[in-house]
Amino acid sequence: MAVIAGRTTILQAAEAPLSPQVSAPAHARARTPLWRRQYVQVAVGAALGVIAGALFPAVAADFKPLGDAFIALVKMTITPLIFLVVVTGIAQVGDIKAVGRIGLKALVYFEAVTTLCLLFSFVAVRWVQPGAGVAHATAQQAESVTKYAQAHVGSLSAYLQHMIPDSFVGAFASGDVLQVLVLALICGIALLLLGERGAALRAGLERITELVFSVVHVVVALAPIGAFGAMAFTVAKFGLATLYALALLVGTAWAMMAIFIFVGLGALCRLVDISLLDLLRLLRTELLVVLGTSSSETAIPGMMEKLPAAGVGRAVTGLVIPSGYSFNLDGVALTLPLSTMFIAQVYGIDIPPAQQLGIFAIMLFTSKGAAGVTGGAFAALAATVIAAGLPAEGLALLLGIDRFMSLARAITNTIGNAVAAIVVAKWDGEFDSQAWSRSVAPTP
């Protein structure tokens, strides 16, 4: 489906076929005034939120519902969007073997990149030593992490069982992306088996997909308001001064993720003849919304639309992006060793290499399935800390800065999943280079 840009209307998008297309031509985008471009509006909304939070904290703290409402609206569209895109994408592939091949390649990529992220983080935290000299958590701080003390590492069988929804509607009601993905895979394969008898059903699902994308456009139009509310509340509650709290840990996390994005992901993009900067420019609106809301899930609708329009196969996008938010959380994989070893350093606990290897194995599991919404990664961290036998009260030291860590995690998760879709599409031969070149052409 075409990317909506410039003066292209939702009606025109609904009339466009669902096969990958390019966005509006560069000269059409150039006619749109700068102030009307969505990424500019989102940036302005976030900047105004920072100013309001700094100057009028008492009032700005009440703007939190604006950000929460926008995230809720986006999450409302995610499950039906994923279901429809995956089902119609599989139906267009027309071959069950091809679907399995794409899924296998995606899982291989996810595990390889997650392993690299964990190893990189272990090396960085041992070199920087951010926890050395930090005071232990007070009793009052420790009380605030009581709810995380119940976190635990479930068994593999329990995790696999959780992937299966209790009912068809239950997967959508709970908003569990992984369950919806499993349901969509089953329905997509079933639609393939229907053959010609399912032609009318496929056509109907494609029309419903167009409707859901139109709903997404309406919701995303509210992004500047959502970014304003989220940033105003964050600055009002935590204050600008909190940016300096535990600065070494936060700075290490941001530096690690910047190196991973521009060096690691940049190298992967070069291997498949893609410019990382072109990808960032293509997804600039989605990345600004993620930065404003600290939730990587807000980028899913935009990526599910823009990547196919830019030449990434729809089946690849439909399989890789949703599954990536459970199996390819690069930002979480980078911060888990950093935060866990930070707590060990604070309490002066020397973890021998053999035990670190065991913790590494635990993280390969706990890094999967952490929610893309702010706070989900903290539960994954709690599960890792408890499984490693480290003091759970040390989590209290990280609560105050988790918001700032979450920003870096969300951005890294979003870019990492976009790169994953491109790499798998290139690997599987489902990438249109000409469509990509036209979509990322710089605006005159």
C-alpha positions as CSV (number, residue, x, y, z in Angstrom):
1,M,0.0,0.0,0.0
2,A,1.3,3.4,-0.9
3,V,2.8,5.6,1.8
4,I,0.6,8.7,2.4
5,A,2.6,11.8,1.7
6,G,2.1,15.4,0.6
7,R,-1.4,15.9,-0.7
8,T,-2.1,12.2,-1.2
9,T,-5.5,11.5,0.4
10,I,-6.6,8.5,2.4
11,L,-9.2,7.8,-0.3
12,Q,-6.4,7.6,-2.9
13,A,-4.5,5.1,-0.6
14,A,-7.6,3.0,-0.3
15,E,-7.9,2.7,-4.0
16,A,-4.2,1.7,-4.4
17,P,-3.4,-2.1,-4.6
18,L,-1.7,-3.8,-1.7
19,S,1.4,-4.8,-3.7
20,P,4.6,-2.8,-2.8
21,Q,4.7,0.6,-4.3
22,V,6.7,3.7,-3.8
23,S,5.6,6.8,-1.9
24,A,4.7,10.1,-3.4
25,P,7.4,11.4,-5.8
26,A,10.1,13.7,-4.4
27,H,8.7,16.7,-6.3
28,A,5.2,16.1,-4.8
29,R,6.7,15.9,-1.3
30,A,8.6,19.1,-1.9
31,R,5.4,21.0,-2.5
32,T,4.3,20.3,1.1
33,P,5.2,23.2,3.4
34,L,7.8,22.3,6.0
35,W,5.4,23.0,8.9
36,R,2.8,20.6,7.6
37,R,5.2,17.6,7.4
38,Q,4.4,15.2,10.2
39,Y,7.9,14.6,11.5
40,V,8.3,18.4,11.9
41,Q,5.0,18.6,13.8
42,V,6.1,15.7,16.1
43,A,9.4,17.3,16.8
44,V,7.8,20.6,17.6
45,G,5.2,18.9,19.9
46,A,8.0,17.1,21.8
47,A,10.0,20.3,22.1
48,L,7.0,22.2,23.5
49,G,6.4,19.4,25.9
50,V,10.0,19.7,27.2
51,I,9.5,23.5,27.6
52,A,6.2,23.1,29.4
53,G,7.6,20.5,31.7
54,A,10.6,22.6,32.6
55,L,8.7,25.9,33.1
56,F,5.3,24.7,34.5
57,P,5.9,21.3,36.1
58,A,2.8,21.4,38.3
59,V,0.6,21.9,35.3
60,A,2.6,19.8,32.8
61,A,2.4,16.7,35.0
62,D,-1.4,16.6,34.3
63,F,-0.7,16.2,30.5
64,K,0.3,12.5,31.0
65,P,-3.1,11.3,29.7
66,L,-2.4,12.8,26.3
67,G,0.6,10.6,25.8
68,D,-1.1,7.5,27.4
69,A,-4.2,8.0,25.2
70,F,-2.1,8.2,22.0
71,I,-0.2,5.0,22.9
72,A,-3.5,3.3,23.7
73,L,-4.9,4.3,20.3
74,V,-1.8,3.0,18.5
75,K,-2.0,-0.3,20.4
76,M,-5.6,-0.6,19.5
77,T,-4.6,-0.8,15.8
78,I,-1.6,-3.0,16.2
79,T,-3.3,-6.5,16.7
80,P,-5.8,-6.2,13.8
81,L,-3.1,-4.7,11.6
82,I,-0.6,-7.5,12.3
83,F,-3.2,-10.1,11.7
84,L,-4.4,-8.7,8.4
85,V,-1.0,-7.9,7.0
86,V,0.4,-11.4,7.9
87,V,-2.6,-13.3,6.6
88,T,-2.8,-11.3,3.3
89,G,1.0,-11.4,2.9
90,I,1.1,-15.2,3.3
91,A,-1.8,-15.5,0.8
92,Q,0.2,-13.5,-1.7
93,V,3.3,-15.7,-1.3
94,G,1.2,-18.6,-2.4
95,D,3.6,-21.2,-1.1
96,I,3.8,-22.7,2.4
97,K,7.4,-23.6,1.9
98,A,8.3,-20.0,1.2
99,V,6.6,-18.9,4.4
100,G,8.6,-21.4,6.4
101,R,11.8,-20.4,4.7
102,I,11.3,-16.7,5.6
103,G,10.5,-17.6,9.2
104,L,13.6,-19.8,9.5
105,K,15.8,-17.1,8.1
106,A,14.3,-14.5,10.4
107,L,14.9,-16.7,13.5
108,V,18.5,-17.3,12.5
109,Y,19.1,-13.6,12.1
110,F,17.4,-12.8,15.4
111,E,19.5,-15.2,17.4
112,A,22.8,-14.1,15.8
113,V,22.2,-10.4,16.4
114,T,20.9,-11.0,20.0
115,T,24.0,-13.0,20.8
116,L,26.2,-10.2,19.4
117,C,24.3,-7.6,21.5
118,L,24.7,-9.5,24.7
119,L,28.4,-10.2,24.1
120,F,29.1,-6.5,23.3
121,S,27.3,-5.4,26.4
122,F,29.2,-7.8,28.7
123,V,32.5,-6.4,27.3
124,A,31.5,-2.8,27.6
125,V,30.3,-3.1,31.2
126,R,33.4,-4.8,32.4
127,W,35.5,-2.1,30.8
128,V,33.6,1.0,32.0
129,Q,32.7,-0.4,35.5
130,P,29.7,2.0,35.9
131,G,28.6,0.5,39.2
132,A,31.9,1.0,41.0
133,G,31.5,3.5,43.9
134,V,27.7,3.8,43.7
135,A,25.9,3.8,47.0
136,H,23.6,0.8,47.8
137,A,19.8,1.2,47.5
138,T,18.2,2.6,50.7
139,A,15.4,0.7,52.4
140,Q,12.9,3.2,51.1
141,Q,14.1,2.7,47.5
142,A,14.0,-1.1,47.9
143,E,10.3,-0.9,48.8
144,S,9.5,0.5,45.4
145,V,10.6,-2.7,43.6
146,T,8.4,-5.1,45.6
147,K,6.2,-5.8,42.5
148,Y,9.3,-6.9,40.5
149,A,10.4,-9.3,43.2
150,Q,7.8,-11.8,41.9
151,A,9.4,-11.8,38.5
152,H,10.8,-15.1,37.5
153,V,12.2,-17.0,34.5
154,G,9.5,-19.4,33.3
155,S,10.2,-22.7,31.7
156,L,10.5,-23.1,27.9
157,S,7.3,-25.2,27.9
158,A,5.4,-22.5,29.7
159,Y,6.7,-19.9,27.2
160,L,5.6,-22.0,24.2
161,Q,2.2,-22.7,25.8
162,H,1.7,-18.9,26.3
163,M,2.2,-18.4,22.6
164,I,-1.1,-20.3,22.0
165,P,-4.2,-18.1,22.7
166,D,-7.0,-19.4,24.8
167,S,-9.5,-18.4,22.1
168,F,-9.6,-16.7,18.7
169,V,-10.9,-13.4,20.2
170,G,-8.8,-13.7,23.4
171,A,-5.6,-13.0,21.4
172,F,-6.9,-9.7,20.2
173,A,-8.5,-8.8,23.6
174,S,-5.2,-9.3,25.5
175,G,-3.2,-7.4,22.8
176,D,-0.5,-10.1,22.9
177,V,1.4,-9.5,19.7
178,L,3.0,-13.0,19.7
179,Q,-0.3,-14.8,20.1
180,V,-1.8,-12.7,17.3
181,L,1.1,-13.6,15.1
182,V,0.7,-17.3,15.8
183,L,-3.0,-17.0,15.0
184,A,-2.3,-15.1,11.8
185,L,0.2,-17.7,10.6
186,I,-2.4,-20.5,11.1
187,C,-5.1,-18.5,9.3
188,G,-2.7,-17.5,6.5
189,I,-1.7,-21.1,5.9
190,A,-5.4,-22.2,6.0
191,L,-6.2,-19.5,3.4
192,L,-3.5,-20.8,1.2
193,L,-4.9,-24.4,1.5
194,L,-8.3,-23.1,0.3
195,G,-6.8,-22.3,-3.1
196,E,-9.3,-20.7,-5.5
197,R,-12.1,-21.1,-3.1
198,G,-10.5,-18.5,-0.9
199,A,-10.2,-15.8,-3.6
200,A,-13.2,-13.9,-2.4
201,L,-12.1,-14.1,1.2
202,R,-8.6,-12.8,0.3
203,A,-10.1,-9.9,-1.6
204,G,-12.3,-9.1,1.4
205,L,-9.4,-9.2,3.8
206,E,-7.4,-6.9,1.6
207,R,-10.3,-4.3,1.6
208,I,-10.4,-4.6,5.4
209,T,-6.6,-4.1,5.5
210,E,-7.1,-0.8,3.6
211,L,-9.7,0.3,6.2
212,V,-7.3,-0.5,9.1
213,F,-4.5,1.5,7.4
214,S,-6.9,4.4,7.0
215,V,-7.7,4.2,10.8
216,V,-3.9,4.2,11.4
217,H,-3.5,7.4,9.4
218,V,-6.2,9.1,11.6
219,V,-4.5,7.9,14.8
220,V,-1.0,8.9,13.7
221,A,-2.3,12.4,12.9
222,L,-2.5,12.8,16.7
223,A,1.2,12.0,17.2
224,P,2.3,15.6,17.9
225,I,-0.3,15.8,20.7
226,G,0.8,12.5,22.1
227,A,4.5,13.5,22.0
228,F,3.8,16.8,23.7
229,G,1.9,15.1,26.6
230,A,4.5,12.3,27.1
231,M,7.5,14.7,27.1
232,A,5.8,17.3,29.3
233,F,5.0,14.7,32.0
234,T,8.5,13.1,31.8
235,V,10.3,16.4,32.3
236,A,7.8,17.6,35.0
237,K,8.0,14.4,37.0
238,F,11.7,13.7,36.8
239,G,13.1,17.1,36.1
240,L,16.0,18.1,33.9
241,A,18.4,17.5,36.8
242,T,17.7,13.8,36.8
243,L,19.5,13.6,33.4
244,Y,22.7,13.7,35.5
245,A,21.7,10.9,38.0
246,L,23.9,7.9,37.5
247,A,25.2,9.6,34.3
248,L,27.9,7.1,33.7
249,L,25.4,4.2,33.4
250,V,23.0,6.2,31.2
251,G,25.8,7.5,29.1
252,T,27.3,4.0,28.7
253,A,23.9,2.7,27.6
254,W,23.4,5.4,25.0
255,A,26.9,5.2,23.7
256,M,26.6,1.4,23.4
257,M,23.4,1.7,21.4
258,A,24.8,4.4,19.2
259,I,27.8,2.3,18.4
260,F,25.5,-0.7,17.7
261,I,23.2,1.3,15.4
262,F,25.8,3.2,13.4
263,V,28.5,0.6,13.4
264,G,26.8,-2.8,13.8
265,L,23.5,-2.1,11.9
266,G,25.3,0.2,9.6
267,A,27.6,-2.6,8.5
268,L,24.7,-5.0,8.0
269,C,23.0,-2.4,5.8
270,R,26.2,-2.0,3.8
271,L,26.4,-5.7,3.3
272,V,23.0,-5.7,1.6
273,D,23.8,-2.4,-0.4
274,I,21.5,-0.3,1.7
275,S,22.3,3.0,3.4
276,L,21.4,3.2,7.1
277,L,20.9,6.9,6.8
278,D,18.3,6.3,4.0
279,L,16.4,4.0,6.3
280,L,16.5,6.5,9.2
281,R,15.2,9.2,6.8
282,L,12.4,6.9,5.6
283,L,11.3,6.2,9.2
284,R,12.0,9.6,10.6
285,T,8.4,10.3,11.7
286,E,8.1,6.9,13.4
287,L,11.4,7.4,15.2
288,L,10.4,10.8,16.5
289,V,7.1,9.4,17.8
290,V,9.1,6.6,19.5
291,L,11.5,9.1,21.0
292,G,8.5,11.2,22.3
293,T,6.5,8.3,23.7
294,S,9.4,6.0,24.7
295,S,7.4,3.1,23.2
296,S,8.8,1.2,20.2
297,E,5.3,-0.3,19.5
298,T,4.1,3.0,18.2
299,A,6.3,2.5,15.1
300,I,4.8,-0.8,14.1
301,P,1.9,0.6,11.9
302,G,4.2,3.0,10.1
303,M,6.8,0.3,9.4
304,M,4.2,-2.2,8.3
305,E,3.1,0.4,5.6
306,K,6.3,2.1,4.6
307,L,8.7,-0.8,4.3
308,P,6.5,-2.7,1.7
309,A,6.0,0.5,-0.2
310,A,9.8,0.9,-0.3
311,G,10.4,-2.5,-1.8
312,V,10.5,-4.9,1.2
313,G,8.3,-7.9,0.5
314,R,4.9,-7.8,2.2
315,A,5.2,-11.3,3.5
316,V,8.7,-10.6,4.9
317,T,7.5,-7.4,6.6
318,G,4.4,-9.1,7.9
319,L,6.5,-12.0,9.5
320,V,9.6,-10.2,10.6
321,I,8.3,-7.0,12.1
322,P,5.7,-8.5,14.5
323,S,8.0,-11.5,15.5
324,G,10.9,-9.1,15.9
325,Y,9.1,-7.4,18.8
326,S,9.3,-10.6,20.7
327,F,12.5,-12.2,19.4
328,N,14.7,-9.3,18.2
329,L,14.7,-6.7,20.9
330,D,18.2,-5.4,20.4
331,G,17.9,-2.6,22.9
332,V,16.8,-5.0,25.6
333,A,19.7,-7.3,24.8
334,L,22.2,-4.5,25.1
335,T,20.9,-3.2,28.4
336,L,20.4,-6.5,30.2
337,P,24.1,-7.4,30.8
338,L,24.8,-3.7,31.5
339,S,22.2,-3.3,34.2
340,T,22.8,-6.8,35.7
341,M,26.5,-6.4,36.0
342,F,25.9,-2.8,37.3
343,I,24.0,-4.2,40.2
344,A,26.8,-6.8,40.9
345,Q,29.4,-4.0,40.8
346,V,27.4,-1.8,43.2
347,Y,27.3,-4.6,45.8
348,G,30.9,-5.7,45.2
349,I,29.9,-9.1,43.9
350,D,32.6,-10.7,41.7
351,I,30.9,-12.9,39.1
352,P,33.4,-15.5,37.7
353,P,33.5,-16.3,34.0
354,A,31.6,-19.6,34.4
355,Q,28.7,-17.9,36.2
356,Q,28.7,-15.1,33.6
357,L,28.3,-17.8,30.9
358,G,25.2,-19.1,32.8
359,I,23.8,-15.5,33.1
360,F,24.4,-15.1,29.4
361,A,22.3,-18.3,28.7
362,I,19.5,-16.9,30.9
363,M,19.6,-13.6,29.0
364,L,19.1,-15.4,25.7
365,F,15.7,-16.4,27.1
366,T,14.7,-13.3,29.2
367,S,15.5,-10.9,26.3
368,K,12.7,-12.5,24.3
369,G,9.2,-11.4,24.8
370,A,9.9,-8.2,26.8
371,A,7.1,-5.8,25.9
372,G,7.8,-3.0,23.5
373,V,6.0,-0.6,25.9
374,T,7.9,1.3,28.5
375,G,8.5,-0.8,31.6
376,G,8.3,-4.2,30.0
377,A,12.1,-4.4,29.8
378,F,12.4,-3.7,33.5
379,A,10.4,-6.9,34.3
380,A,12.8,-8.8,32.0
381,L,15.7,-7.3,34.0
382,A,14.1,-8.2,37.3
383,A,13.7,-11.8,36.1
384,T,17.4,-11.9,35.1
385,V,18.7,-10.4,38.3
386,I,16.6,-12.8,40.5
387,A,17.6,-15.8,38.4
388,A,21.3,-14.8,38.7
389,G,21.0,-14.7,42.5
390,L,21.9,-10.9,42.7
391,P,20.3,-8.6,45.3
392,A,16.8,-7.7,44.0
393,E,16.9,-4.4,46.0
394,G,19.5,-3.2,43.6
395,L,16.8,-2.7,41.0
396,A,15.7,0.3,43.0
397,L,18.8,2.1,41.9
398,L,17.6,1.8,38.2
399,L,14.0,2.9,38.6
400,G,14.8,6.6,38.5
401,I,16.8,6.4,35.3
402,D,14.8,3.6,33.6
403,R,12.8,6.2,31.6
404,F,16.0,7.5,30.0
405,M,17.3,4.0,29.4
406,S,13.9,3.1,27.9
407,L,14.3,5.9,25.3
408,A,17.5,4.3,24.0
409,R,16.0,0.8,24.1
410,A,12.9,1.8,22.1
411,I,14.9,3.6,19.4
412,T,17.3,0.6,19.1
413,N,14.5,-1.9,19.0
414,T,12.7,0.0,16.2
415,I,15.8,0.5,14.0
416,G,16.9,-3.1,14.7
417,N,13.6,-4.6,13.5
418,A,13.5,-2.4,10.4
419,V,17.1,-3.6,9.4
420,A,16.1,-7.2,10.2
421,A,13.2,-7.0,7.7
422,I,15.4,-5.5,5.0
423,V,18.2,-8.1,5.6
424,V,15.8,-11.0,5.5
425,A,14.1,-9.6,2.4
426,K,17.4,-9.3,0.6
427,W,18.4,-12.8,1.8
428,D,15.2,-14.3,0.5
429,G,15.1,-12.3,-2.8
430,E,12.0,-10.4,-1.8
431,F,13.4,-6.9,-2.1
432,D,12.7,-4.4,-4.9
433,S,15.8,-2.2,-5.2
434,Q,14.2,0.2,-7.7
435,A,11.3,0.8,-5.4
436,W,13.7,1.4,-2.5
437,S,15.8,3.9,-4.5
438,R,12.6,5.9,-5.5
439,S,11.3,5.9,-1.9
440,V,14.5,7.1,-0.2
441,A,15.3,9.7,-2.9
442,P,16.2,13.0,-1.2
443,T,13.6,15.7,-1.5
444,P,14.8,18.6,-3.7
